[in-house]
Amino acid sequence: MSLSFQQKVDIVTEYLDRIGALDFEGAGRYLAENAVMVVPFSPSSQEIPPLMGGQAILDQLRGTVASAFESMTFTVDQWYDVADSDVVIAEYHSVCPLKGRSGEYRNSYVGVFRFARDTIILHKEYFNPVRLAALAPGDGSRL
């Protein structure tokens, strides 16, 4: 049984909300065991390899997101239904208060989400890597 567009939107919305709340176990409920996360554009000169497996994705998020941000608020600006497909695409942006210092991190994203039954099997996230690189210590209270 394939998911409706609205079901895909609901799953991705809850997944992003759980990440934003730093509830990684809650986010994990929406990931397939064999899920893959791909970040095609890296803030460094080295390519970031795909994260293989739901637990690897959660471990990476826990290690990076939770150490950098108090929370992440994602707002979806536009949803795209890929007809006759197990994919939904979202354009969204974030506002994230920085942990341990003043200021906030902001970025814009295009996320491609593929489903297997009712779980996310692929999360491909395109974002501005320059904004992420600017999180390095120093100035940048509003990125």
A tleap script that builds the chain and sets N, CA, C and O, in Angstrom:
source leaprc.protein.ff14SB
mol = sequence {
  NMET SER LEU SER PHE GLN GLN LYS VAL ASP
  ILE VAL THR GLU TYR LEU ASP ARG ILE GLY
  ALA LEU ASP PHE GLU GLY ALA GLY ARG TYR
  LEU ALA GLU ASN ALA VAL MET VAL VAL PRO
  PHE SER PRO SER SER GLN GLU ILE PRO PRO
  LEU MET GLY GLY GLN ALA ILE LEU ASP GLN
  LEU ARG GLY THR VAL ALA SER ALA PHE GLU
  SER MET THR PHE THR VAL ASP GLN TRP TYR
  ASP VAL ALA ASP SER ASP VAL VAL ILE ALA
  GLU TYR HIE SER VAL CYS PRO LEU LYS GLY
  ARG SER GLY GLU TYR ARG ASN SER TYR VAL
  GLY VAL PHE ARG PHE ALA ARG ASP THR ILE
  ILE LEU HIE LYS GLU TYR PHE ASN PRO VAL
  ARG LEU ALA ALA LEU ALA PRO GLY ASP GLY
  SER ARG CLEU
}
set mol.1.N position { 0.842 -1.180 0.000 }
set mol.1.CA position { 0.000 0.000 0.000 }
set mol.1.C position { 0.889 1.245 0.000 }
set mol.1.O position { 1.754 1.388 0.863 }
set mol.2.N position { 0.682 2.127 -0.945 }
set mol.2.CA position { 1.480 3.352 -0.977 }
set mol.2.C position { 0.810 4.426 -0.119 }
set mol.2.O position { -0.402 4.418 0.095 }
set mol.3.N position { 1.619 5.321 0.348 }
set mol.3.CA position { 1.129 6.395 1.198 }
set mol.3.C position { 0.514 7.499 0.349 }
set mol.3.O position { 0.914 7.720 -0.794 }
set mol.4.N position { -0.449 8.176 0.920 }
set mol.4.CA position { -1.001 9.359 0.260 }
set mol.4.C position { -0.012 10.511 0.441 }
set mol.4.O position { 0.872 10.453 1.296 }
set mol.5.N position { -0.167 11.537 -0.356 }
set mol.5.CA position { 0.650 12.734 -0.230 }
set mol.5.C position { 0.571 13.277 1.193 }
set mol.5.O position { 1.598 13.608 1.786 }
set mol.6.N position { -0.634 13.372 1.744 }
set mol.6.CA position { -0.804 13.918 3.094 }
set mol.6.C position { -0.118 13.053 4.140 }
set mol.6.O position { 0.440 13.587 5.099 }
set mol.7.N position { -0.142 11.738 3.986 }
set mol.7.CA position { 0.546 10.864 4.936 }
set mol.7.C position { 2.056 11.107 4.895 }
set mol.7.O position { 2.706 11.139 5.940 }
set mol.8.N position { 2.613 11.278 3.699 }
set mol.8.CA position { 4.043 11.572 3.572 }
set mol.8.C position { 4.368 12.913 4.235 }
set mol.8.O position { 5.355 13.029 4.962 }
set mol.9.N position { 3.537 13.919 3.981 }
set mol.9.CA position { 3.733 15.234 4.595 }
set mol.9.C position { 3.703 15.107 6.122 }
set mol.9.O position { 4.549 15.679 6.809 }
set mol.10.N position { 2.748 14.372 6.641 }
set mol.10.CA position { 2.622 14.208 8.100 }
set mol.10.C position { 3.854 13.528 8.694 }
set mol.10.O position { 4.340 13.936 9.749 }
set mol.11.N position { 4.356 12.497 8.023 }
set mol.11.CA position { 5.529 11.770 8.524 }
set mol.11.C position { 6.758 12.667 8.521 }
set mol.11.O position { 7.478 12.735 9.517 }
set mol.12.N position { 7.005 13.357 7.413 }
set mol.12.CA position { 8.180 14.232 7.337 }
set mol.12.C position { 8.063 15.379 8.333 }
set mol.12.O position { 9.053 15.745 8.967 }
set mol.13.N position { 6.880 15.947 8.480 }
set mol.13.CA position { 6.677 17.028 9.442 }
set mol.13.C position { 7.007 16.563 10.855 }
set mol.13.O position { 7.714 17.254 11.589 }
set mol.14.N position { 6.506 15.413 11.233 }
set mol.14.CA position { 6.769 14.902 12.584 }
set mol.14.C position { 8.250 14.554 12.756 }
set mol.14.O position { 8.827 14.816 13.811 }
set mol.15.N position { 8.857 13.975 11.744 }
set mol.15.CA position { 10.292 13.651 11.774 }
set mol.15.C position { 11.118 14.922 12.006 }
set mol.15.O position { 11.980 14.943 12.885 }
set mol.16.N position { 10.865 15.971 11.235 }
set mol.16.CA position { 11.589 17.232 11.406 }
set mol.16.C position { 11.297 17.872 12.763 }
set mol.16.O position { 12.195 18.430 13.393 }
set mol.17.N position { 10.051 17.794 13.209 }
set mol.17.CA position { 9.696 18.343 14.523 }
set mol.17.C position { 10.446 17.626 15.642 }
set mol.17.O position { 10.905 18.267 16.587 }
set mol.18.N position { 10.572 16.315 15.547 }
set mol.18.CA position { 11.286 15.538 16.575 }
set mol.18.C position { 12.775 15.906 16.558 }
set mol.18.O position { 13.381 16.058 17.619 }
set mol.19.N position { 13.371 16.049 15.366 }
set mol.19.CA position { 14.773 16.478 15.294 }
set mol.19.C position { 14.909 17.853 15.928 }
set mol.19.O position { 15.822 18.089 16.720 }
set mol.20.N position { 14.010 18.754 15.586 }
set mol.20.CA position { 14.051 20.107 16.125 }
set mol.20.C position { 13.950 20.159 17.633 }
set mol.20.O position { 14.540 21.031 18.271 }
set mol.21.N position { 13.199 19.222 18.212 }
set mol.21.CA position { 13.045 19.148 19.667 }
set mol.21.C position { 14.190 18.374 20.323 }
set mol.21.O position { 14.188 18.161 21.535 }
set mol.22.N position { 15.168 17.955 19.513 }
set mol.22.CA position { 16.292 17.140 19.970 }
set mol.22.C position { 15.820 15.804 20.536 }
set mol.22.O position { 16.469 15.228 21.408 }
set mol.23.N position { 14.702 15.324 20.042 }
set mol.23.CA position { 14.141 14.030 20.415 }
set mol.23.C position { 14.519 13.031 19.322 }
set mol.23.O position { 13.719 12.721 18.440 }
set mol.24.N position { 15.746 12.538 19.399 }
set mol.24.CA position { 16.265 11.697 18.329 }
set mol.24.C position { 15.639 10.302 18.336 }
set mol.24.O position { 15.466 9.690 17.283 }
set mol.25.N position { 15.307 9.815 19.502 }
set mol.25.CA position { 14.611 8.528 19.539 }
set mol.25.C position { 13.232 8.670 18.897 }
set mol.25.O position { 12.788 7.779 18.173 }
set mol.26.N position { 12.560 9.778 19.158 }
set mol.26.CA position { 11.267 10.038 18.527 }
set mol.26.C position { 11.406 10.156 17.023 }
set mol.26.O position { 10.567 9.641 16.283 }
set mol.27.N position { 12.457 10.831 16.553 }
set mol.27.CA position { 12.699 10.939 15.114 }
set mol.27.C position { 12.950 9.570 14.511 }
set mol.27.O position { 12.558 9.299 13.376 }
set mol.28.N position { 13.601 8.714 15.273 }
set mol.28.CA position { 13.929 7.377 14.791 }
set mol.28.C position { 12.718 6.530 14.460 }
set mol.28.O position { 12.814 5.603 13.657 }
set mol.29.N position { 11.587 6.829 15.060 }
set mol.29.CA position { 10.358 6.068 14.759 }
set mol.29.C position { 9.929 6.235 13.309 }
set mol.29.O position { 9.163 5.426 12.785 }
set mol.30.N position { 10.426 7.291 12.660 }
set mol.30.CA position { 10.027 7.578 11.285 }
set mol.30.C position { 11.065 7.110 10.260 }
set mol.30.O position { 10.862 7.257 9.054 }
set mol.31.N position { 12.176 6.547 10.746 }
set mol.31.CA position { 13.231 6.072 9.858 }
set mol.31.C position { 13.196 4.552 9.735 }
set mol.31.O position { 13.028 3.838 10.724 }
set mol.32.N position { 13.358 4.073 8.504 }
set mol.32.CA position { 13.516 2.634 8.290 }
set mol.32.C position { 14.867 2.211 8.868 }
set mol.32.O position { 15.796 3.015 8.942 }
set mol.33.N position { 14.965 0.972 9.267 }
set mol.33.CA position { 16.215 0.451 9.823 }
set mol.33.C position { 17.360 0.627 8.824 }
set mol.33.O position { 18.493 0.906 9.218 }
set mol.34.N position { 17.067 0.466 7.542 }
set mol.34.CA position { 18.089 0.576 6.501 }
set mol.34.C position { 18.045 1.931 5.779 }
set mol.34.O position { 18.441 2.037 4.619 }
set mol.35.N position { 17.561 2.955 6.476 }
set mol.35.CA position { 17.467 4.301 5.888 }
set mol.35.C position { 18.858 4.831 5.535 }
set mol.35.O position { 19.865 4.426 6.116 }
set mol.36.N position { 18.882 5.741 4.572 }
set mol.36.CA position { 20.115 6.388 4.132 }
set mol.36.C position { 19.890 7.894 4.165 }
set mol.36.O position { 18.846 8.387 3.738 }
set mol.37.N position { 20.887 8.622 4.680 }
set mol.37.CA position { 20.857 10.081 4.626 }
set mol.37.C position { 22.038 10.547 3.790 }
set mol.37.O position { 23.179 10.146 4.019 }
set mol.38.N position { 21.745 11.398 2.820 }
set mol.38.CA position { 22.769 11.923 1.916 }
set mol.38.C position { 22.737 13.443 2.001 }
set mol.38.O position { 21.678 14.066 1.928 }
set mol.39.N position { 23.917 14.021 2.156 }
set mol.39.CA position { 24.087 15.479 2.153 }
set mol.39.C position { 25.037 15.790 0.996 }
set mol.39.O position { 26.256 15.752 1.165 }
set mol.40.N position { 24.479 16.101 -0.186 }
set mol.40.CA position { 25.312 16.254 -1.378 }
set mol.40.C position { 26.328 17.390 -1.329 }
set mol.40.O position { 27.387 17.275 -1.946 }
set mol.41.N position { 26.048 18.479 -0.622 }
set mol.41.CA position { 26.979 19.607 -0.592 }
set mol.41.C position { 27.602 19.718 0.788 }
set mol.41.O position { 26.901 19.871 1.788 }
set mol.42.N position { 28.911 19.641 0.832 }
set mol.42.CA position { 29.639 19.624 2.090 }
set mol.42.C position { 30.247 20.993 2.384 }
set mol.42.O position { 30.653 21.698 1.460 }
set mol.43.N position { 30.315 21.378 3.660 }
set mol.43.CA position { 30.966 22.643 4.002 }
set mol.43.C position { 32.486 22.549 3.943 }
set mol.43.O position { 33.173 23.561 4.084 }
set mol.44.N position { 33.014 21.355 3.738 }
set mol.44.CA position { 34.462 21.196 3.641 }
set mol.44.C position { 34.815 20.729 2.230 }
set mol.44.O position { 33.938 20.500 1.397 }
set mol.45.N position { 36.097 20.596 1.984 }
set mol.45.CA position { 36.531 20.153 0.657 }
set mol.45.C position { 36.331 18.657 0.475 }
set mol.45.O position { 36.409 18.154 -0.646 }
set mol.46.N position { 36.075 17.943 1.558 }
set mol.46.CA position { 35.866 16.504 1.465 }
set mol.46.C position { 34.382 16.182 1.392 }
set mol.46.O position { 33.559 16.787 2.078 }
set mol.47.N position { 34.070 15.230 0.559 }
set mol.47.CA position { 32.692 14.795 0.410 }
set mol.47.C position { 32.249 14.053 1.672 }
set mol.47.O position { 33.012 13.280 2.251 }
set mol.48.N position { 31.031 14.294 2.079 }
set mol.48.CA position { 30.478 13.591 3.236 }
set mol.48.C position { 29.871 12.285 2.739 }
set mol.48.O position { 28.981 12.311 1.890 }
set mol.49.N position { 30.332 11.145 3.247 }
set mol.49.CA position { 29.754 9.881 2.783 }
set mol.49.C position { 28.317 9.739 3.283 }
set mol.49.O position { 27.963 10.307 4.316 }
set mol.50.N position { 27.494 8.991 2.562 }
set mol.50.CA position { 26.119 8.763 3.023 }
set mol.50.C position { 26.115 8.076 4.389 }
set mol.50.O position { 26.976 7.248 4.688 }
set mol.51.N position { 25.143 8.431 5.198 }
set mol.51.CA position { 24.931 7.735 6.470 }
set mol.51.C position { 24.046 6.541 6.186 }
set mol.51.O position { 22.953 6.693 5.641 }
set mol.52.N position { 24.501 5.359 6.547 }
set mol.52.CA position { 23.797 4.127 6.237 }
set mol.52.C position { 23.171 3.548 7.497 }
set mol.52.O position { 23.870 3.145 8.427 }
set mol.53.N position { 21.849 3.513 7.512 }
set mol.53.CA position { 21.123 2.926 8.629 }
set mol.53.C position { 20.512 3.983 9.526 }
set mol.53.O position { 21.112 5.025 9.790 }
set mol.54.N position { 19.300 3.690 9.990 }
set mol.54.CA position { 18.591 4.628 10.852 }
set mol.54.C position { 19.385 4.998 12.085 }
set mol.54.O position { 19.407 6.163 12.480 }
set mol.55.N position { 20.042 4.016 12.704 }
set mol.55.CA position { 20.803 4.298 13.918 }
set mol.55.C position { 21.994 5.204 13.626 }
set mol.55.O position { 22.304 6.081 14.432 }
set mol.56.N position { 22.666 5.014 12.497 }
set mol.56.CA position { 23.794 5.876 12.117 }
set mol.56.C position { 23.331 7.313 11.906 }
set mol.56.O position { 24.022 8.257 12.287 }
set mol.57.N position { 22.167 7.472 11.302 }
set mol.57.CA position { 21.611 8.816 11.098 }
set mol.57.C position { 21.343 9.474 12.441 }
set mol.57.O position { 21.721 10.625 12.660 }
set mol.58.N position { 20.697 8.750 13.334 }
set mol.58.CA position { 20.377 9.300 14.653 }
set mol.58.C position { 21.637 9.621 15.450 }
set mol.58.O position { 21.697 10.650 16.122 }
set mol.59.N position { 22.642 8.751 15.381 }
set mol.59.CA position { 23.894 9.001 16.097 }
set mol.59.C position { 24.567 10.268 15.584 }
set mol.59.O position { 25.087 11.059 16.371 }
set mol.60.N position { 24.559 10.462 14.269 }
set mol.60.CA position { 25.155 11.666 13.681 }
set mol.60.C position { 24.390 12.920 14.122 }
set mol.60.O position { 24.996 13.916 14.516 }
set mol.61.N position { 23.073 12.863 14.053 }
set mol.61.CA position { 22.255 14.004 14.473 }
set mol.61.C position { 22.479 14.315 15.950 }
set mol.61.O position { 22.622 15.474 16.338 }
set mol.62.N position { 22.508 13.277 16.754 }
set mol.62.CA position { 22.714 13.451 18.198 }
set mol.62.C position { 24.068 14.114 18.450 }
set mol.62.O position { 24.185 14.988 19.309 }
set mol.63.N position { 25.073 13.702 17.711 }
set mol.63.CA position { 26.421 14.223 17.922 }
set mol.63.C position { 26.632 15.632 17.396 }
set mol.63.O position { 27.436 16.383 17.946 }
set mol.64.N position { 25.924 15.999 16.341 }
set mol.64.CA position { 26.147 17.318 15.749 }
set mol.64.C position { 25.086 18.328 16.163 }
set mol.64.O position { 25.414 19.407 16.655 }
set mol.65.N position { 23.838 17.990 15.970 }
set mol.65.CA position { 22.745 18.925 16.240 }
set mol.65.C position { 22.662 19.253 17.728 }
set mol.65.O position { 22.592 20.421 18.111 }
set mol.66.N position { 22.672 18.219 18.561 }
set mol.66.CA position { 22.503 18.442 20.002 }
set mol.66.C position { 23.674 19.218 20.603 }
set mol.66.O position { 23.498 19.914 21.604 }
set mol.67.N position { 24.850 19.112 20.018 }
set mol.67.CA position { 25.990 19.842 20.572 }
set mol.67.C position { 26.038 21.300 20.098 }
set mol.67.O position { 26.672 22.136 20.742 }
set mol.68.N position { 25.379 21.608 18.986 }
set mol.68.CA position { 25.463 22.954 18.421 }
set mol.68.C position { 24.260 23.840 18.730 }
set mol.68.O position { 24.389 25.063 18.797 }
set mol.69.N position { 23.079 23.221 18.920 }
set mol.69.CA position { 21.844 24.002 18.994 }
set mol.69.C position { 21.026 23.675 20.239 }
set mol.69.O position { 21.008 22.542 20.720 }
set mol.70.N position { 20.350 24.708 20.744 }
set mol.70.CA position { 19.384 24.503 21.827 }
set mol.70.C position { 18.155 23.764 21.304 }
set mol.70.O position { 17.555 22.953 22.010 }
set mol.71.N position { 17.796 24.054 20.067 }
set mol.71.CA position { 16.666 23.433 19.375 }
set mol.71.C position { 16.773 23.841 17.911 }
set mol.71.O position { 17.619 24.655 17.540 }
set mol.72.N position { 15.911 23.271 17.094 }
set mol.72.CA position { 15.838 23.643 15.674 }
set mol.72.C position { 14.365 23.796 15.328 }
set mol.72.O position { 13.574 22.874 15.528 }
set mol.73.N position { 14.005 24.942 14.819 }
set mol.73.CA position { 12.631 25.129 14.360 }
set mol.73.C position { 12.645 25.090 12.844 }
set mol.73.O position { 13.220 25.961 12.192 }
set mol.74.N position { 12.003 24.066 12.288 }
set mol.74.CA position { 11.891 23.928 10.844 }
set mol.74.C position { 10.513 24.406 10.410 }
set mol.74.O position { 9.500 24.040 11.007 }
set mol.75.N position { 10.485 25.210 9.384 }
set mol.75.CA position { 9.228 25.663 8.795 }
set mol.75.C position { 9.236 25.261 7.330 }
set mol.75.O position { 10.121 25.654 6.571 }
set mol.76.N position { 8.244 24.477 6.942 }
set mol.76.CA position { 8.154 24.057 5.545 }
set mol.76.C position { 7.479 25.168 4.762 }
set mol.76.O position { 6.393 25.627 5.113 }
set mol.77.N position { 8.141 25.592 3.696 }
set mol.77.CA position { 7.642 26.664 2.850 }
set mol.77.C position { 6.825 26.134 1.675 }
set mol.77.O position { 5.896 26.789 1.203 }
set mol.78.N position { 7.184 24.943 1.215 }
set mol.78.CA position { 6.479 24.365 0.064 }
set mol.78.C position { 6.672 22.856 0.042 }
set mol.78.O position { 7.767 22.350 0.288 }
set mol.79.N position { 5.598 22.153 -0.252 }
set mol.79.CA position { 5.627 20.702 -0.451 }
set mol.79.C position { 5.430 20.413 -1.932 }
set mol.79.O position { 4.714 21.132 -2.629 }
set mol.80.N position { 6.077 19.348 -2.404 }
set mol.80.CA position { 5.912 18.920 -3.790 }
set mol.80.C position { 5.550 17.448 -3.802 }
set mol.80.O position { 6.271 16.611 -3.259 }
set mol.81.N position { 4.436 17.148 -4.422 }
set mol.81.CA position { 3.985 15.774 -4.564 }
set mol.81.C position { 4.578 15.218 -5.855 }
set mol.81.O position { 4.357 15.773 -6.931 }
set mol.82.N position { 5.312 14.151 -5.752 }
set mol.82.CA position { 5.868 13.491 -6.930 }
set mol.82.C position { 4.879 12.398 -7.305 }
set mol.82.O position { 4.836 11.339 -6.678 }
set mol.83.N position { 4.087 12.670 -8.334 }
set mol.83.CA position { 2.979 11.787 -8.722 }
set mol.83.C position { 3.466 10.369 -8.984 }
set mol.83.O position { 4.541 10.153 -9.544 }
set mol.84.N position { 2.647 9.413 -8.566 }
set mol.84.CA position { 2.928 7.990 -8.774 }
set mol.84.C position { 4.315 7.609 -8.273 }
set mol.84.O position { 5.049 6.884 -8.945 }
set mol.85.N position { 4.662 8.092 -7.113 }
set mol.85.CA position { 5.995 7.871 -6.567 }
set mol.85.C position { 5.921 7.675 -5.059 }
set mol.85.O position { 4.923 8.007 -4.419 }
set mol.86.N position { 6.983 7.135 -4.517 }
set mol.86.CA position { 7.113 6.997 -3.066 }
set mol.86.C position { 7.948 8.145 -2.488 }
set mol.86.O position { 8.559 8.006 -1.429 }
set mol.87.N position { 7.966 9.284 -3.201 }
set mol.87.CA position { 8.808 10.426 -2.837 }
set mol.87.C position { 7.952 11.661 -2.583 }
set mol.87.O position { 6.931 11.878 -3.235 }
set mol.88.N position { 8.395 12.461 -1.620 }
set mol.88.CA position { 7.864 13.805 -1.416 }
set mol.88.C position { 9.070 14.734 -1.278 }
set mol.88.O position { 10.101 14.349 -0.725 }
set mol.89.N position { 8.932 15.946 -1.781 }
set mol.89.CA position { 10.003 16.937 -1.702 }
set mol.89.C position { 9.484 18.124 -0.899 }
set mol.89.O position { 8.340 18.551 -1.054 }
set mol.90.N position { 10.355 18.645 -0.036 }
set mol.90.CA position { 9.982 19.785 0.798 }
set mol.90.C position { 11.046 20.866 0.698 }
set mol.90.O position { 12.243 20.579 0.712 }
set mol.91.N position { 10.595 22.116 0.595 }
set mol.91.CA position { 11.474 23.275 0.773 }
set mol.91.C position { 11.186 23.785 2.171 }
set mol.91.O position { 10.030 24.030 2.518 }
set mol.92.N position { 12.228 23.947 2.979 }
set mol.92.CA position { 12.015 24.394 4.350 }
set mol.92.C position { 13.195 25.236 4.806 }
set mol.92.O position { 14.253 25.251 4.176 }
set mol.93.N position { 12.993 25.929 5.903 }
set mol.93.CA position { 14.070 26.725 6.481 }
set mol.93.C position { 14.103 26.493 7.982 }
set mol.93.O position { 13.142 26.005 8.576 }
set mol.94.N position { 15.236 26.857 8.584 }
set mol.94.CA position { 15.402 26.641 10.021 }
set mol.94.C position { 15.848 27.914 10.716 }
set mol.94.O position { 16.495 28.784 10.133 }
set mol.95.N position { 15.477 27.987 11.977 }
set mol.95.CA position { 15.981 28.987 12.910 }
set mol.95.C position { 16.397 28.193 14.140 }
set mol.95.O position { 15.581 27.501 14.749 }
set mol.96.N position { 17.678 28.297 14.502 }
set mol.96.CA position { 18.222 27.441 15.551 }
set mol.96.C position { 19.045 28.252 16.543 }
set mol.96.O position { 20.128 28.720 16.193 }
set mol.97.N position { 18.564 28.432 17.771 }
set mol.97.CA position { 19.368 29.115 18.784 }
set mol.97.C position { 20.648 28.317 19.050 }
set mol.97.O position { 20.610 27.097 19.210 }
set mol.98.N position { 21.770 29.018 19.095 }
set mol.98.CA position { 23.055 28.369 19.315 }
set mol.98.C position { 23.215 27.962 20.769 }
set mol.98.O position { 22.773 28.667 21.676 }
set mol.99.N position { 23.838 26.838 20.979 }
set mol.99.CA position { 24.078 26.339 22.325 }
set mol.99.C position { 25.380 26.934 22.854 }
set mol.99.O position { 26.413 26.895 22.186 }
set mol.100.N position { 25.312 27.482 24.058 }
set mol.100.CA position { 26.514 27.982 24.710 }
set mol.100.C position { 27.005 29.340 24.243 }
set mol.100.O position { 28.056 29.803 24.686 }
set mol.101.N position { 26.273 29.976 23.370 }
set mol.101.CA position { 26.633 31.338 22.939 }
set mol.101.C position { 25.388 32.004 22.381 }
set mol.101.O position { 24.395 31.344 22.077 }
set mol.102.N position { 25.457 33.308 22.252 }
set mol.102.CA position { 24.293 34.024 21.745 }
set mol.102.C position { 24.223 33.878 20.230 }
set mol.102.O position { 25.207 33.538 19.573 }
set mol.103.N position { 23.065 34.137 19.708 }
set mol.103.CA position { 22.876 34.112 18.261 }
set mol.103.C position { 22.074 32.914 17.812 }
set mol.103.O position { 21.630 32.096 18.618 }
set mol.104.N position { 21.899 32.831 16.522 }
set mol.104.CA position { 21.133 31.735 15.948 }
set mol.104.C position { 21.690 31.373 14.575 }
set mol.104.O position { 22.306 32.185 13.884 }
set mol.105.N position { 21.450 30.146 14.223 }
set mol.105.CA position { 21.820 29.619 12.916 }
set mol.105.C position { 20.553 29.547 12.088 }
set mol.105.O position { 19.511 29.093 12.562 }
set mol.106.N position { 20.652 30.002 10.840 }
set mol.106.CA position { 19.530 29.927 9.909 }
set mol.106.C position { 20.036 29.309 8.610 }
set mol.106.O position { 21.157 29.572 8.174 }
set mol.107.N position { 19.196 28.492 8.009 }
set mol.107.CA position { 19.537 27.954 6.703 }
set mol.107.C position { 18.253 27.610 5.969 }
set mol.107.O position { 17.173 27.573 6.560 }
set mol.108.N position { 18.385 27.362 4.680 }
set mol.108.CA position { 17.279 26.922 3.832 }
set mol.108.C position { 17.658 25.575 3.242 }
set mol.108.O position { 18.833 25.299 2.999 }
set mol.109.N position { 16.651 24.737 3.014 }
set mol.109.CA position { 16.889 23.358 2.612 }
set mol.109.C position { 15.913 22.942 1.518 }
set mol.109.O position { 14.822 23.496 1.381 }
set mol.110.N position { 16.335 21.962 0.754 }
set mol.110.CA position { 15.445 21.180 -0.087 }
set mol.110.C position { 15.681 19.739 0.340 }
set mol.110.O position { 16.796 19.228 0.245 }
set mol.111.N position { 14.633 19.097 0.806 }
set mol.111.CA position { 14.728 17.719 1.257 }
set mol.111.C position { 13.950 16.800 0.338 }
set mol.111.O position { 12.798 17.067 -0.006 }
set mol.112.N position { 14.589 15.723 -0.051 }
set mol.112.CA position { 13.946 14.670 -0.833 }
set mol.112.C position { 13.781 13.493 0.111 }
set mol.112.O position { 14.757 12.994 0.672 }
set mol.113.N position { 12.542 13.052 0.284 }
set mol.113.CA position { 12.236 11.964 1.204 }
set mol.113.C position { 11.574 10.835 0.435 }
set mol.113.O position { 10.542 11.028 -0.207 }
set mol.114.N position { 12.183 9.641 0.504 }
set mol.114.CA position { 11.616 8.450 -0.129 }
set mol.114.C position { 11.147 7.516 0.981 }
set mol.114.O position { 11.774 7.415 2.036 }
set mol.115.N position { 10.051 6.848 0.724 }
set mol.115.CA position { 9.417 6.001 1.726 }
set mol.115.C position { 9.417 4.529 1.332 }
set mol.115.O position { 9.353 4.182 0.153 }
set mol.116.N position { 9.490 3.689 2.331 }
set mol.116.CA position { 9.219 2.261 2.211 }
set mol.116.C position { 8.129 1.997 3.241 }
set mol.116.O position { 8.352 2.120 4.446 }
set mol.117.N position { 6.976 1.641 2.764 }
set mol.117.CA position { 5.789 1.544 3.616 }
set mol.117.C position { 5.580 2.889 4.307 }
set mol.117.O position { 5.391 3.900 3.631 }
set mol.118.N position { 5.608 2.922 5.615 }
set mol.118.CA position { 5.325 4.176 6.316 }
set mol.118.C position { 6.554 4.748 7.027 }
set mol.118.O position { 6.426 5.466 8.019 }
set mol.119.N position { 7.742 4.426 6.514 }
set mol.119.CA position { 8.966 4.976 7.096 }
set mol.119.C position { 9.829 5.609 6.005 }
set mol.119.O position { 9.732 5.271 4.825 }
set mol.120.N position { 10.658 6.521 6.438 }
set mol.120.CA position { 11.582 7.201 5.522 }
set mol.120.C position { 12.765 6.281 5.267 }
set mol.120.O position { 13.426 5.821 6.198 }
set mol.121.N position { 13.018 6.025 4.005 }
set mol.121.CA position { 14.153 5.174 3.631 }
set mol.121.C position { 15.294 5.999 3.047 }
set mol.121.O position { 16.438 5.546 3.028 }
set mol.122.N position { 14.991 7.206 2.570 }
set mol.122.CA position { 16.011 8.113 2.055 }
set mol.122.C position { 15.678 9.529 2.487 }
set mol.122.O position { 14.560 10.008 2.295 }
set mol.123.N position { 16.662 10.184 3.069 }
set mol.123.CA position { 16.569 11.611 3.388 }
set mol.123.C position { 17.774 12.262 2.717 }
set mol.123.O position { 18.900 12.149 3.201 }
set mol.124.N position { 17.535 12.932 1.620 }
set mol.124.CA position { 18.587 13.651 0.888 }
set mol.124.C position { 18.354 15.133 1.143 }
set mol.124.O position { 17.291 15.667 0.825 }
set mol.125.N position { 19.364 15.797 1.723 }
set mol.125.CA position { 19.168 17.172 2.145 }
set mol.125.C position { 20.179 18.097 1.476 }
set mol.125.O position { 21.391 17.944 1.628 }
set mol.126.N position { 19.641 19.060 0.731 }
set mol.126.CA position { 20.442 20.097 0.091 }
set mol.126.C position { 20.294 21.367 0.929 }
set mol.126.O position { 19.179 21.779 1.249 }
set mol.127.N position { 21.423 21.984 1.280 }
set mol.127.CA position { 21.385 23.230 2.047 }
set mol.127.C position { 22.618 24.035 1.706 }
set mol.127.O position { 23.511 23.545 1.014 }
set mol.128.N position { 22.677 25.265 2.183 }
set mol.128.CA position { 23.806 26.143 1.923 }
set mol.128.C position { 24.947 25.772 2.872 }
set mol.128.O position { 24.869 26.081 4.061 }
set mol.129.N position { 26.008 25.116 2.379 }
set mol.129.CA position { 27.091 24.694 3.265 }
set mol.129.C position { 27.914 25.861 3.813 }
set mol.129.O position { 28.571 25.716 4.844 }
set mol.130.N position { 27.889 26.997 3.150 }
set mol.130.CA position { 28.618 28.167 3.641 }
set mol.130.C position { 28.052 28.603 4.990 }
set mol.130.O position { 28.804 28.976 5.890 }
set mol.131.N position { 26.755 28.556 5.127 }
set mol.131.CA position { 26.120 28.931 6.400 }
set mol.131.C position { 26.528 27.973 7.518 }
set mol.131.O position { 26.749 28.392 8.654 }
set mol.132.N position { 26.626 26.684 7.189 }
set mol.132.CA position { 27.042 25.703 8.189 }
set mol.132.C position { 28.498 25.926 8.584 }
set mol.132.O position { 28.835 25.865 9.767 }
set mol.133.N position { 29.354 26.180 7.615 }
set mol.133.CA position { 30.771 26.420 7.896 }
set mol.133.C position { 30.962 27.656 8.768 }
set mol.133.O position { 31.919 27.734 9.538 }
set mol.134.N position { 30.056 28.618 8.649 }
set mol.134.CA position { 30.153 29.848 9.432 }
set mol.134.C position { 29.869 29.628 10.917 }
set mol.134.O position { 30.033 30.552 11.714 }
set mol.135.N position { 29.448 28.428 11.299 }
set mol.135.CA position { 29.212 28.126 12.714 }
set mol.135.C position { 30.494 28.001 13.501 }
set mol.135.O position { 30.461 27.953 14.730 }
set mol.136.N position { 31.627 27.947 12.817 }
set mol.136.CA position { 32.897 27.846 13.517 }
set mol.136.C position { 33.005 28.991 14.514 }
set mol.136.O position { 32.475 30.073 14.262 }
set mol.137.N position { 33.676 28.778 15.632 }
set mol.137.CA position { 33.786 29.834 16.640 }
set mol.137.C position { 34.247 31.157 16.033 }
set mol.137.O position { 35.034 31.190 15.088 }
set mol.138.N position { 33.743 32.220 16.593 }
set mol.138.CA position { 34.077 33.562 16.108 }
set mol.138.C position { 32.819 34.350 15.929 }
set mol.138.O position { 31.799 34.050 16.549 }
set mol.139.N position { 32.874 35.355 15.091 }
set mol.139.CA position { 31.701 36.181 14.851 }
set mol.139.C position { 30.662 35.377 14.091 }
set mol.139.O position { 30.969 34.307 13.565 }
set mol.140.N position { 29.495 35.854 14.029 }
set mol.140.CA position { 28.432 35.150 13.331 }
set mol.140.C position { 27.263 34.914 14.260 }
set mol.140.O position { 26.737 33.804 14.335 }
set mol.141.N position { 26.860 35.935 14.956 }
set mol.141.CA position { 25.754 35.771 15.895 }
set mol.141.C position { 24.443 35.513 15.186 }
set mol.141.O position { 23.486 35.039 15.799 }
set mol.142.N position { 24.386 35.822 13.892 }
set mol.142.CA position { 23.164 35.543 13.143 }
set mol.142.C position { 23.589 35.051 11.762 }
set mol.142.O position { 23.951 35.845 10.894 }
set mol.143.N position { 23.542 33.754 11.574 }
set mol.143.CA position { 24.042 33.136 10.346 }
set mol.143.C position { 22.942 32.810 9.388 }
set mol.143.O position { 23.202 32.284 8.306 }
savepdb mol mol.pdb
quit
